[in-house]
Amino acid sequence: MLLQVTGIHAGYYPDTPVLQEVDLRLSAGGFLGLIGPNGSGKSTLLRVLAGVLAPWSGSVLLDGADVGQVSRRQLARTVAVVPQDSVSPFAFTAGEIVAMGRHPYLPRFGGLDARDRCAVSQAMERTDTAHLAARSIVELSGGERQRIVIARALAQQPRLLLLDEPTTHLDINHQVEVLDLLYDLNRSDGLAIVCVTHDLNAAAEYTDQVVLMAPGGRVHAFGTPAEVITADHVEAVYGIRVAINDADGRPRITPLSRRRAQVPAPAPILVAPESSL
């Protein structure tokens, strides 16, 4: 078990918990989706997993070691994070952005050596961004920038990748492009992934396991996509009815409009039969 989370309570202000009694686990090479409505604690949970926010109680074990007891430098060699808003306001080149992922390996006053440059090159090749290396990050499209940020994370050579809504603000083509990349990194490279997403269909399509967070910061359901993304679970947590199509074993949801439920069906038009002559 790569990641074991037990009994997490956490928050930002005393007596105002954001997470309560959160348990989850992730095996090496697993792909876990975190879903749930706004304010259910998904991003906060990601910060706890990354060791950025210390829990009030409970434990987060990474390879059996408490993340709170691991040095930040060592933790950054194992866990990489792709936050929601991670594009630098400064006009660094894409190559410089990716090279920042090597900071956990650099001596205090040293620069990149041959191994670091190789790691940067491999990360950019893996994300199909090598051709963007000399371009300013501010000139790139949203999809290109997101792949650069993922390349920066890969340059850390982590075992676990944490992503907070990586497809936000991307068009449908770039959403699929990023998600396909993550799936390939998971399946081909064995990279363990925890991904926060609001797209339930994406969670069902790409992940192995899903955690459904409920308002109040509790885990409502944890299991395979087919076990978690059900009409009953979705209605209980989101307060909306959905139709489920799981013909291929992967649930696909269609929200049912409340407007349609409130509009009465039109009265049937009765046509008198033609009289026979």
PAKE-81785 format. One line per 3 residues: number of its first residue (from 0); their letters; for each residue x, y, z of N, C-alpha, C. Coordinates in steps of 0.001 Angstrom, whole numbers, plus 524288, in hexadecimal, padded with zeros to 5 digits. Example, Ala and Ser with C-alpha at 12.3 -4.5 7.8 and 13.67 -1.06 7.14 Angstrom:
! residues 2
0) AS) 83386,7E9C6,81E78,8300C,7EE6C,81E78,83390,7F31C,81E78 ~ 83232,7F736,81BA8,83566,7FBDC,81BE4,83264,8001E,81EBE $
END
This chain:
! residues 277
0) MLL) 80353,7FB5A,80000,80000,80000,80000,8037C,804E0,80000 ~ 80314,80806,7FBF1,80650,80CB5,7FB93,80466,810F3,7FF46 ~ 7FF36,811BB,7FF70,7FCF9,815FB,80280,7F8A4,813CE,805FA $
3) QVT) 7F906,814DE,80B0D,7F519,8131B,80ECB,7F364,817C6,81211 ~ 7EE70,81940,81191,7EC4B,81DC6,81457,7E83C,81BCC,81836 ~ 7E8E1,81D48,81D26,7E57D,81B2F,8213E,7E3A9,81F81,824EA $
6) GIH) 7DE86,81FF7,82575,7DC24,82352,8296C,7DDB7,82900,82930 ~ 7DE0D,82B2E,82484,7DFDA,8309B,823FA,7DB9A,8347C,82588 ~ 7DCF3,837EA,82928,7D9F0,83CA0,82A60,7DD91,8413C,8293D $
9) AGY) 7DBB1,84513,82656,7DF0C,84979,824F6,7DBBA,84E39,823B0 ~ 7DE26,852CD,82403,7DB8C,857AD,822B0,7DF6A,85C21,82307 ~ 7DD6A,860D6,82236,7E0C5,86572,82232,7DFF6,868E2,826FB $
12) YPD) 7DB71,86858,82988,7DA3F,86B7E,82E21,7D872,867E5,83287 ~ 7D9BC,86927,83761,7D80B,865E1,83BBF,7D21C,86542,83BCF ~ 7D070,8608A,83D11,7CADC,85F52,83D93,7C7D4,85FD0,83877 $
15) TPV) 7CAA4,86013,83404,7C802,86040,82EF0,7CA6C,85C0B,82B71 ~ 7C8E7,8572A,82C36,7CB54,852F7,82924,7C9B5,85327,82373 ~ 7CD5C,85204,82012,7CC4C,85182,81A7B,7CC1E,84BBF,818F9 $
18) LQE) 7CF50,8489A,81BA2,7CF66,842F8,81AC8,7CE3B,84037,81FE8 ~ 7CB1B,83C11,81FA1,7C9B6,83928,82455,7C9BD,8334F,82337 ~ 7CCD9,83077,82647,7CCEF,82AC4,82615,7CDEA,828AE,82093 $
21) VDL) 7D1BE,82AD6,81DF4,7D2E0,82941,81894,7D6AC,824A9,81890 ~ 7D517,8207E,81608,7D866,81BEC,81536,7D8AA,81AD9,80F5A ~ 7DD49,81987,80D7F,7DDDA,81799,80823,7E316,814EC,807A4 $
24) RLS) 7E3CB,81232,80368,7E8B4,80F79,80273,7E9AD,80F46,7FC90 ~ 7EE9C,80EFD,7FB3B,7F026,80ED4,7F5B7,7F4DE,80B4A,7F531 ~ 7F469,80764,7F1E1,7F8CD,803DF,7F0FA,7FC9B,8064F,7ED19 $
27) AGG) 80160,8045E,7ED08,80542,80637,7E94A,80335,8055B,7E3C4 ~ 8036A,8096C,7E08D,8017B,80901,7DB34,7FBA7,80993,7DAA6 ~ 7F8EC,80B2E,7DEDC,7F349,80BDA,7DE91,7F1CC,81135,7DC7E $
30) FLG) 7ECDC,811B9,7DAF2,7EAC3,816AB,7D8F2,7E5B8,817B5,7DBF2 ~ 7E5D1,81BAD,7DF4E,7E16F,81CEB,7E2BC,7DF15,82226,7E143 ~ 7D9EB,8224E,7E098,7D732,8272B,7DF8F,7D491,8292D,7E479 $
33) LIG) 7D50B,82E47,7E57B,7D25F,830D7,7E9D0,7CE03,83430,7E787 ~ 7C92C,832D0,7E8B4,7C4BE,835B9,7E6B4,7C154,8378B,7EB3F ~ 7BDD7,83B31,7EA23,7BA5E,83D3D,7EE22,7B900,842DE,7ECF2 $
36) PNG) 7B4E3,844EC,7EF5E,7B33C,84A4E,7EE44,7B714,84E4C,7F063 ~ 7B675,8532B,7EEBA,7B9B3,85768,7F0BE,7B93F,857A2,7F6AF ~ 7BDA7,85885,7F93F,7BDA5,8590E,7FEE6,7BDB3,853F6,801E4 $
39) SGK) 7BE6C,84F90,7FF2A,7BE7A,84A8B,801E6,7C3ED,84901,803D2 ~ 7C7D6,84C39,802BA,7CD07,84B48,804EA,7D0E2,8488C,80163 ~ 7CFC4,84839,7FC53,7D33E,8455E,7F8C6,7D8AE,847D0,7F885 $
42) STL) 7D8EF,84CEC,7F798,7DE06,84F85,7F733,7E0DD,84F76,7FC6B ~ 7DDF4,84FF4,800AC,7E05D,84FAC,805D8,7E2BA,84A4C,806C2 ~ 7DFF6,8463D,80529,7E209,840F7,805B3,7E70D,84057,8028D $
45) LRV) 7E741,8429E,7FDEA,7EBFB,84250,7FAC1,7F08E,844EC,7FD94 ~ 7EF8D,8495F,80034,7F3AB,84C07,8031B,7F59A,848B8,807AF ~ 7F20A,845EC,80A24,7F394,84268,80E6A,7F6EF,83DF7,80C4F $
48) LAG) 7F55F,83BBE,807DA,7F86A,8377B,80589,7FDDF,83949,803FB ~ 7FE44,83E39,8024D,80352,84051,80099,806BF,84202,80528 ~ 804A2,841D6,809E3,807A3,84388,80E6C,807CF,84966,80F18 $
51) VLA) 804A8,84C43,80C21,80487,851F6,80C7B,80148,853AE,81128 ~ 7FD16,850E9,8123F,7F9A1,8521D,816A2,7F9D5,84D94,81A7B ~ 7FB67,84EB9,81F58,7FBAD,84AA3,82351,7F632,8497F,82560 $
54) PWS) 7F4A8,8448B,825AA,7EF77,84345,827BD,7EF3F,84420,82DA1 ~ 7EA92,84536,82F93,7E9DD,845A7,83539,7EA8D,8405C,837D3 ~ 7E89D,83C5B,83542,7E941,83708,8373D,7E91C,83350,832A5 $
57) GSV) 7EAAC,82E7F,8339C,7EAFC,82AAE,82F68,7F075,82A76,82D1E ~ 7F11E,82743,8293B,7F65A,8268A,82701,7F625,825EA,8211E ~ 7FA56,827B2,81E97,7FB2E,826DD,81900,8006E,82425,81884 $
60) LLD) 8004C,81F43,816FA,8050E,81C29,8167E,80663,81B70,810BF ~ 80B28,81CC4,80F5E,80D2A,81C0A,80A18,81197,81812,80A6E ~ 810B4,8138F,8081B,8146B,80F3A,808B1,81572,80E0B,80E73 $
63) GAD) 81165,80E9B,8119C,811CC,80D63,81723,813FA,811AF,81A8D ~ 815B3,81603,81839,817EA,81A5F,81B32,81401,81ED2,81B75 ~ 81371,8213D,82009,80FE8,825A4,820B9,81204,82A4C,81DA7 $
66) VGQ) 80ECE,82C78,81A27,810AF,830C3,816D7,8123E,83582,81A1B ~ 81000,83605,81EB8,8116B,83A66,8221B,816D4,839E5,8246D ~ 8190A,83534,8243B,81E37,83448,82662,82278,833FC,8222E $
69) VSR) 820E0,83476,81D44,8249B,8342C,818F0,82638,839B2,81770 ~ 82B3B,83A80,81656,82D13,83FB4,814D6,82A76,84164,80FC5 ~ 829BB,8468E,80F36,82739,84895,80A81,82A4E,8470F,805A1 $
72) RQL) 82F59,84710,8060C,832A8,845C3,80197,831DF,84014,7FFF6 ~ 831C9,83C9E,803D6,83112,8371A,802A2,82B92,83607,800B0 ~ 827B5,838AC,802FB,82255,837E8,80156,82197,83995,7FBA8 $
75) ART) 8243F,83DD1,7FA0D,823C8,83FC7,7F4B6,8264E,83C1A,7F0C5 ~ 82982,83872,7F29B,82BBC,83489,7EF15,82814,82FE9,7EE51 ~ 823F0,82FBD,7F164,8203C,82B68,7F11D,81ADF,82D30,7EF46 $
78) VAV) 81948,831EF,7F0CE,81415,833EF,7EF93,81494,83900,7EC7B ~ 811DD,83955,7E81D,811A3,83E22,7E506,80C02,83FFF,7E4C9 ~ 80B4E,84520,7E4D1,80619,84770,7E508,80541,84B03,7E052 $
81) VPQ) 800BB,84A74,7DDDA,7FF07,84E08,7D9C0,7FA40,850E9,7DBDB ~ 7FAEB,855BC,7DDC9,7F67C,8589D,7E00A,7F2E9,85AC4,7DBD6 ~ 7EE8C,85D16,7DD92,7EACB,85F44,7D9DB,7ED29,863AF,7D6A9 $
84) DSV) 7EF8D,8676B,7D947,7F1CF,86BF8,7D6A7,7F7AD,86BE9,7D793 ~ 7FA8D,86A29,7D39C,80019,86954,7D478,8038C,86BCB,7D04E ~ 8015C,86F33,7CD16,80476,871B9,7C8FA,8071A,87691,7CB2C $
87) SPF) 80C26,87709,7CA63,80F16,87B7B,7CC5F,80D76,88085,7C991 ~ 80CF1,884C2,7CC8C,80BB7,889C9,7CA07,81074,88C09,7C72C ~ 8150A,889CB,7C803,819C5,88BAC,7C57C,81AB4,888AB,7C06D $
90) AFT) 81D64,88B2E,7BCDA,81DFF,888FC,7B79C,82290,88523,7B757 ~ 82287,88126,7BAB1,8265B,87CFB,7BA49,82542,879E3,7B551 ~ 82946,87773,7B340,8285E,873ED,7AEE6,8261B,86ED4,7B0FC $
93) AGE) 823B4,86BED,7AD7C,82182,866EE,7AF0E,825C2,86358,7B13C ~ 82A54,86370,7AED5,82EA6,8603C,7B0C1,83051,861C3,7B63C ~ 8305C,866D3,7B75F,831C3,8689D,7BC9F,82DB5,866F0,7C0A6 $
96) IVA) 828B8,8670D,7BF1A,82490,86558,7C29F,8254D,85F90,7C3FE ~ 8263D,85C5E,7C018,826EA,856C1,7C109,82BC2,855C3,7C466 ~ 82FE8,858AF,7C375,834B7,85802,7C678,833F0,8592E,7CC46 $
99) MGR) 82FFF,85C50,7CD97,82EE2,85D64,7D318,82D74,85870,7D614 ~ 82BAF,8547B,7D33F,82A79,84F89,7D5C1,82F2C,84CBE,7D7EB ~ 833DB,84E7B,7D690,838A3,84BE5,7D873,83AAB,84E46,7DD8C $
102) HPY) 83804,85240,7DF9E,839E0,854D4,7E461,83AC2,8511D,7E8F3 ~ 83784,84D14,7E9B9,83886,8498F,7EE26,83DA9,8469F,7EDCF ~ 84014,8469B,7E93A,844E6,843A2,7E87C,849C0,84716,7E84E $
105) LPR) 84904,84C3D,7E822,84D73,84FBD,7E757,85014,85119,7EC7A ~ 85543,851A4,7EC71,857F5,853AC,7F10E,85677,8595E,7F1ED ~ 85788,85B59,7F68E,855BE,8608F,7F7FC,85754,864B2,7F401 $
108) FGG) 85C1D,8649E,7F22C,85DF5,868B2,7EE8D,85F8B,86662,7E949 ~ 85D6D,861CC,7E807,85EF2,85F3D,7E327,85AE2,85FCF,7DEEE ~ 85C72,85E95,7DA24,858E1,85EC0,7D5B1,857CF,85944,7D3BD $
111) LDA) 8553B,858FB,7CF48,853E4,853F1,7CD07,858C0,8511F,7CB1F ~ 85917,84C16,7CC5B,85D4D,848F5,7CA25,85B0E,84593,7C5CC ~ 85E33,84205,7C3C7,85C89,83EDA,7BF4C,857C3,83B8E,7C0A0 $
114) RDR) 8577E,83976,7C56E,85300,8363D,7C6E9,84E07,83980,7C738 ~ 84E8B,83E4B,7C934,84A01,841C0,7C981,84807,84325,7C410 ~ 84BA3,8448B,7C09E,84A10,845F4,7BB51,84783,8415C,7B88C $
117) CAV) 84962,83CA2,7B9A7,8470B,837F9,7B75A,84175,8373D,7B961 ~ 840A5,8381E,7BE73,83B6C,83792,7C0BA,837AE,83B8C,7BE65 ~ 8397C,84057,7BD8D,83640,84465,7BB2B,834E4,842E8,7B593 $
120) SQA) 838C5,8411E,7B2B0,837E6,83F94,7AD46,83400,83B1E,7ACE9 ~ 83497,83738,7B04A,8310B,832C4,7B034,82B77,83462,7B191 ~ 82AEE,837ED,7B55A,825B6,839BF,7B6E9,8230D,83C9D,7B26C $
123) MER) 82604,83FB2,7AF86,823BF,8429B,7AB30,8228A,83F06,7A693 ~ 825CD,83B23,7A5BA,824A1,83757,7A1A0,81FB9,83447,7A307 ~ 81F39,832DE,7A807,81ACB,82FAA,7A9C2,8159D,83294,7A92E $
126) TDT) 815CC,837B4,7A9B7,8110E,83AE8,7A958,81081,83D8C,7A411 ~ 813E4,83C35,7A065,813C6,83E67,79B1E,81428,8445C,79B45 ~ 817D9,8464E,79E59,81898,84BF5,79ED2,81E25,84DAD,79D7E $
129) AHL) 82175,84A17,79BA1,826E3,84B79,79A8E,82749,84FF3,796A6 ~ 823B9,85027,792F9,823DC,85441,78EF4,8225E,85999,79127 ~ 82066,859BC,795F5,81ECE,85EA5,79867,822F8,860D6,79C0C $
132) AAR) 82762,85E37,79C91,82B34,85F74,7A0A8,82CEC,8652C,7A0A1 ~ 82D9F,86778,79C15,82FB8,86CCA,79BCA,82B7A,87100,79BD3 ~ 82692,86F68,79BE0,8225C,87342,79B9E,820CF,87528,7A10B $
135) SIV) 81F21,87A00,7A15D,81D54,87C2E,7A64B,81852,87981,7A7FD ~ 817DB,8785C,7AD04,8133C,875B6,7AF09,80E4C,878EB,7AE1D ~ 80EDE,87E25,7AE03,80A37,88177,7AD65,80831,88169,7A7CC $
138) ELS) 80B3F,87F62,7A424,8099A,87F28,79EB1,8069B,87A2B,79D61 ~ 806A2,87668,7A0ED,80488,87144,79FB1,7FEA6,87101,7A09C ~ 7FC37,86D52,79E00,7F69F,86C68,79ECA,7F5C3,869CF,7A413 $
141) GGE) 7F0CD,86996,7A5B8,7EF99,8672F,7AAB5,7F140,8617F,7AAF1 ~ 7F042,85E90,7A6BF,7F1CE,85918,7A6A2,7F7B0,8586A,7A6C4 ~ 7FA86,85BC2,7A3F1,8003A,85B75,7A3F4,80269,85CC3,7A954 $
144) RQR) 8003F,860CB,7ABD4,8021A,8623B,7B110,8012E,85DD1,7B4F6 ~ 7FCB2,85B42,7B481,7FB99,85712,7B835,7FF58,8528A,7B776 ~ 800B7,8515C,7B2AA,80481,84D33,7B1BF,809EC,84EBA,7B3B8 $
147) IVI) 80B3C,853B8,7B373,8103B,85591,7B590,81049,854EA,7BB7F ~ 80C01,85640,7BE12,80BBC,855B7,7C3C8,80C1B,84FF6,7C558 ~ 809A7,84C89,7C257,80A20,846F0,7C36C,80FB7,84524,7C272 $
150) ARA) 8123A,8473F,7BE62,817B6,845EE,7BD61,81B2F,847A5,7C1E4 ~ 81A1F,84C38,7C41B,81D19,84DFD,7C8AA,81C90,84A1F,7CD2D ~ 817C4,84831,7CDFA,816E2,84454,7D215,819D3,83F44,7D0E6 $
153) LAQ) 819D0,83D9F,7CBF3,81C85,838D1,7CA82,8226C,83957,7CB25 ~ 8247A,83E22,7CA7E,82A1A,83EFF,7CB24,82BD7,83DE2,7D0C0 ~ 82826,83DF5,7D46F,82963,83C87,7D9D1,82A34,836AA,7DA69 $
156) QPR) 828CB,833B4,7D65C,8291D,82DFA,7D667,82641,82BB3,7DB21 ~ 82145,82D2D,7DBC2,81E4E,82B6B,7E054,81C23,825EA,7DF98 ~ 81A44,823BB,7E3DF,8174E,81EE1,7E3B1,8117A,81FF3,7E40D $
159) LLL) 81026,824A4,7E604,80AB0,82614,7E6BB,809D3,82B8C,7E48F ~ 805D6,82C11,7E141,8047B,83118,7DEE5,7FF1D,832BA,7E0DD ~ 7FECF,8376C,7E32B,7F9EB,83993,7E528,7F846,83E10,7E1A4 $
162) LDE) 7F37C,83DE7,7DFA2,7F1A4,841F0,7DC0F,7EC74,8441D,7DDF1 ~ 7EC02,84951,7DDE4,7E73C,84BEB,7DF93,7E483,84E46,7DAD3 ~ 7E08C,84B8E,7D8EC,7DD77,84D3F,7D466,7E0EC,84EB3,7CFC1 $
165) PTT) 7E3CE,84AFC,7CDA6,7E796,84C34,7C97D,7E533,84DD1,7C44E ~ 7E019,84CFA,7C390,7DDB4,84E65,7BE8E,7DA4E,85343,7BEF2 ~ 7DA72,855FE,7C365,7D766,85AC6,7C3F6,7D8FD,85EC8,7BFD2 $
168) HLD) 7D537,86150,7BD77,7D5F5,86578,7B98F,7D7F0,86370,7B44A ~ 7D851,85E40,7B39C,7DA0F,85C28,7AE98,7D557,85AB3,7AB41 ~ 7D5F4,85B41,7A616,7D1C5,8598B,7A2A5,7D1A8,85399,7A27D $
171) INH) 7CDA1,85171,7A012,7CCC3,84BD0,7A05E,7D147,848B6,79DFC ~ 7D3A6,84AC6,799D3,7D80D,84813,7975D,7DCB4,847C5,79B0D ~ 7DE06,84C32,79D94,7E27E,84C36,7A118,7E157,84948,7A627 $
174) QVE) 7DC67,84915,7A7CA,7DB04,845DB,7AC4B,7DC72,8402E,7AB4A ~ 7DAC4,83E3A,7A6BD,7DBE4,838C6,7A566,7E1C3,837F6,7A4CF ~ 7E46D,83BB9,7A289,7EA12,83B58,7A1CD,7ECE1,83AB8,7A708 $
177) VLD) 7EB73,83DEC,7AAE0,7EDF5,83DAB,7B006,7EC8D,8389F,7B2D2 ~ 7E797,8371C,7B2A1,7E5ED,83260,7B553,7E850,82D79,7B2D9 ~ 7E8B8,82D65,7ADB3,7EB4B,82901,7AB17,7F10C,828AE,7ACB1 $
180) LLY) 7F394,82D32,7AD3D,7F903,82D4D,7AEF7,7F97D,82AFF,7B473 ~ 7F610,82CA6,7B805,7F63F,82AA0,7BD5F,7F554,824BF,7BD6F ~ 7F19A,822F7,7BA52,7F077,81D5E,7BA15,7F538,81A4F,7B828 $
183) DLN) 7F7DE,81C73,7B43F,7FC72,819D1,7B21F,800EA,819CE,7B611 ~ 801A0,81E29,7B8E6,805AB,81E59,7BCEF,80497,81A4F,7C131 ~ 7FF98,8199A,7C25E,7FE1D,815C5,7C652,7FEE9,81037,7C45E $
186) RSD) 7FCF4,80F1A,7BFB8,7FD23,809BE,7BDC2,80288,8082A,7BBC5 ~ 80513,80BA2,7B8E9,80A11,80A3D,7B67C,80EB6,80B12,7BA1A ~ 80E83,80F3F,7BD4B,812F6,81087,7C0A1,8123C,80ECD,7C644 $
189) GLA) 80D85,80D0E,7C79C,80C8A,80B4B,7CCEB,80C40,80FAB,7D0EC ~ 80B33,8146F,7CF21,80ADE,818EA,7D2A5,8059F,818D8,7D579 ~ 805B7,818EA,7DAA3,800E5,81931,7DDB2,7FEBD,81EBA,7DD6A $
192) IVC) 7F996,81F2F,7DCE8,7F722,82446,7DC15,7F267,824DF,7DF9D ~ 7F1EA,8298D,7E1F9,7ED20,82B34,7E490,7EB6E,83035,7E1D9 ~ 7E6B8,8302C,7DFB4,7E4F1,83490,7DC80,7DFAB,8368B,7DE62 $
195) VTH) 7DF76,83B88,7DFE4,7DA8A,83E1B,7E12B,7D7F1,83FCB,7DC18 ~ 7D2EF,83E94,7DB8C,7D022,84031,7D6DE,7CA5E,840FA,7D812 ~ 7C7F3,844A0,7D536,7C24E,84552,7D579,7BF8F,8422F,7D137 $
198) DLN) 7C293,83FDB,7CDC1,7C05E,83CFD,7C95A,7BFA7,83746,7CAE6 ~ 7BAEB,835DC,7CC53,7B9EA,83088,7CE17,7BABE,82C90,7C9C2 ~ 7B98B,82E13,7C4F1,7BA5D,82A79,7C096,7C028,82982,7BFA2 $
201) AAA) 7C367,82D8C,7C056,7C90C,82CD1,7BFD0,7CB14,82941,7C41C ~ 7C91F,829FD,7C8E8,7CABD,82698,7CD37,7C951,820F0,7CC0D ~ 7C4AD,8201B,7C9E6,7C2FD,81AD1,7C8A3,7C639,81871,7C443 $
204) EYT) 7C7DD,81BA1,7C089,7CAA6,819B6,7BBED,7D055,8185B,7BD10 ~ 7D2F2,81B7B,7C052,7D8A4,81B14,7C0B9,7DAA5,8189E,7C5C6 ~ 7D7AB,818AC,7C9F9,7D9D4,81710,7CEFF,7D890,8115F,7D050 $
207) DQV) 7DB82,80F50,7D424,7DA88,80A14,7D629,7D6E7,80A3A,7DADC ~ 7D7AB,80E4B,7DE1E,7D497,80EED,7E2D9,7D2C7,81498,7E344 ~ 7CE77,81558,7E5FF,7CC3A,81A8B,7E695,7CAC9,81B66,7EC4B $
210) VLM) 7CC14,82011,7EE49,7CA3E,821CD,7F360,7C63E,8261D,7F26A ~ 7C17D,8255E,7F44F,7BD59,82944,7F3E0,7BCE6,82C10,7F919 ~ 7BE59,83122,7F91B,7BE14,83452,7FDD2,7B8B3,836DB,7FE30 $
213) APG) 7B6B6,83730,802FE,7B1A2,8399F,803F4,7B274,83EDD,806A8 ~ 7AEAB,8426E,8064F,7AF11,8474B,8094B,7B007,8461C,80F0A ~ 7B37C,8492A,81160,7B51F,8480E,816B1,7BA4D,84544,816F9 $
216) GRV) 7BC79,843D1,81267,7C1B3,8419C,8124D,7C222,83BF5,813E1 ~ 7BDFB,838F8,81320,7BE1E,83365,8144D,7BE05,8303F,80F3C ~ 7C031,82B83,80F80,7BFFE,82801,80B04,7BA9F,82574,80ADE $
219) HAF) 7B7DB,82669,80697,7B2B1,8240D,805F8,7B325,81E89,803C4 ~ 7B6C3,81DC4,80010,7B76F,8189E,7FDB0,7BD01,81826,7FBA3 ~ 7BF0D,81360,7FBBF,7C456,8124A,7F9EA,7C44F,80CE3,7F764 $
222) GTP) 7C610,80C9E,7F280,7C62F,8079B,7EFD1,7C74F,80858,7EA17 ~ 7C5CC,80495,7E6EF,7C682,80503,7E150,7C2A8,80906,7DF1F ~ 7C3A5,80B13,7DA71,7BFE7,80EC2,7D824,7BA5C,80C9B,7D7E9 $
225) AEV) 7B9C1,8079E,7D6A0,7B48E,80555,7D648,7B1E3,80516,7DB99 ~ 7B4E7,80478,7DFC5,7B2B9,80435,7E505,7B151,80995,7E72A ~ 7B43E,80D8C,7E59C,7B3A3,812BF,7E7F6,7B01D,8164A,7E4C0 $
228) ITA) 7B0CF,81642,7DF99,7ADDC,819E0,7DC48,7A8BA,8174F,7DAC2 ~ 7A522,81769,7DE7D,79FEC,81536,7DDB4,79BEA,81995,7DE3D ~ 7973E,818A3,7DC4F,7931E,81C9C,7DC98,791E2,81DF9,7E244 $
231) DHV) 791D2,81A11,7E5AE,79095,81B0F,7EB29,794D2,81E4D,7EDD0 ~ 799C1,81CE7,7ECF8,79E0D,81FD3,7EF65,79E37,82570,7ED66 ~ 79DA2,82621,7E851,79DDF,82B60,7E611,7996D,82EC0,7E81D $
234) EAV) 794BC,82C9C,7E857,79056,82FA1,7EA4C,79107,830F6,7F011 ~ 79320,82D4B,7F31F,793D7,82E3B,7F8B4,797BE,83295,7F9C1 ~ 79BD4,832F2,7F692,7A005,836B8,7F794,79F37,83BD7,7F4A7 $
237) YGI) 79D9C,83B8B,7EFC4,79D0F,84038,7EC8D,79781,84268,7EC92 ~ 793C4,83F3F,7EE3B,78E61,84117,7EE4F,78BEF,84192,7E8F6 ~ 78DA3,83E4D,7E554,78B82,83E85,7E00A,78AC7,838FB,7DE07 $
240) RVA) 786A6,8383D,7DB0C,785A8,83326,7D8C7,788B9,83299,7D3B1 ~ 78AA3,82DE0,7D2C4,78DA2,82CE3,7CE01,78BE5,827BA,7CB9D ~ 78CC5,82740,7C696,78C18,82247,7C3E1,79171,81FD1,7C338 $
243) IND) 791D6,81AB9,7C3F9,796C8,817E8,7C3AE,796A3,81417,7BF29 ~ 79AB6,81433,7BBF5,79B75,8104F,7B7DD,7A09F,80D91,7B905 ~ 7A05F,8089C,7BA56,7A52A,805BB,7BB92,7A59E,800C6,7B84E $
246) ADG) 7A404,80136,7B36D,7A3F0,7FCA1,7B003,7A958,7FA40,7AF53 ~ 7AD87,7FD79,7AF76,7B2D0,7FB6D,7AEB9,7B5B4,7FAC0,7B3E9 ~ 7B2DD,7FB0E,7B847,7B54F,7FA63,7BD59,7B766,7FF5B,7BFB9 $
249) RPR) 7B77E,8038E,7BCAB,7B92F,808A8,7BE98,7B475,80C47,7BEA5 ~ 7B2BD,80E0F,7C337,7ADF8,8113D,7C35E,7AE8F,81663,7C080 ~ 7AA80,817D9,7BDA2,7AA31,81CF4,7BB1D,7A54E,81F97,7BD39 $
252) ITP) 7A5D8,82447,7BF38,7A156,826CE,7C18D,79F58,82B42,7BE25 ~ 79A49,82BFB,7BE3F,797B8,8306D,7BBBC,79445,83306,7BFC8 ~ 7957D,837E2,7C160,7921D,83A8C,7C527,78CAF,83B5C,7C2E9 $
255) LSR) 788D2,83AA5,7C632,7836E,83B76,7C497,781B3,840E0,7C64A ~ 78024,84409,7C283,77ECC,84977,7C386,77A27,849E4,7C749 ~ 77AB9,84D39,7CB3D,77655,84E44,7CEB7,771F7,85111,7CBC4 $
258) RRA) 7736C,85434,7C7EA,76F84,85711,7C4DC,76BD8,85347,7C21A ~ 76E10,84F38,7BFCD,76ACB,84B7D,7BD09,76725,8489E,7C0C3 ~ 76923,847AD,7C588,765E1,844EB,7C953,76139,8483C,7CB01 $
261) QVP) 761BD,84D7F,7CA93,75D9E,850F7,7CC64,759B8,85269,7C816 ~ 75B31,8517F,7C334,757BF,852DF,7BED6,753FC,84E63,7BDD5 ~ 74EF2,84F4E,7BE3E,74B46,84B09,7BD4D,74B7F,8492F,7B7AB $
264) APA) 74AA9,84440,7B70B,74AB0,8420E,7B1C4,7461C,84449,7AEAC ~ 746E5,8455E,7A9B0,74297,8477C,7A68B,73E23,84393,7A621 ~ 7396B,845A6,7A611,734E1,8423A,7A591,734D9,83FB5,7A032 $
267) PIL) 73352,83ACF,79FF2,73336,83834,79ACD,72F21,83AAA,7973B ~ 7304C,83AC0,79246,72CA3,83CD6,78E60,7294A,8385B,78C60 ~ 72466,838CE,78D45,720D2,834A3,78BB1,71EB9,835C7,78639 $
270) VAP) 71F12,83228,782EE,71D19,832B9,77D8D,71894,82EF1,77CD2 ~ 71435,83126,77B65,70FA3,82DDE,77A8F,7107C,82A6E,775D6 ~ 70EF3,82598,7761A,70FA1,82214,7719B,70C2B,823D2,76D11 $
273) ESS) 70E31,822EF,76862,70B1D,82451,763CA,7065D,820CC,7637C ~ 70209,82324,76234,6FD53,81FF7,761AD,6FD7A,81CEE,75C93 ~ 6FBBE,81851,75CDB,6FBBA,8150E,75816,6F703,8165E,754B8 $
276) L) 6F79E,81623,74FBD,6F344,8175B,74C28,6F01B,81271,74B37 $
END
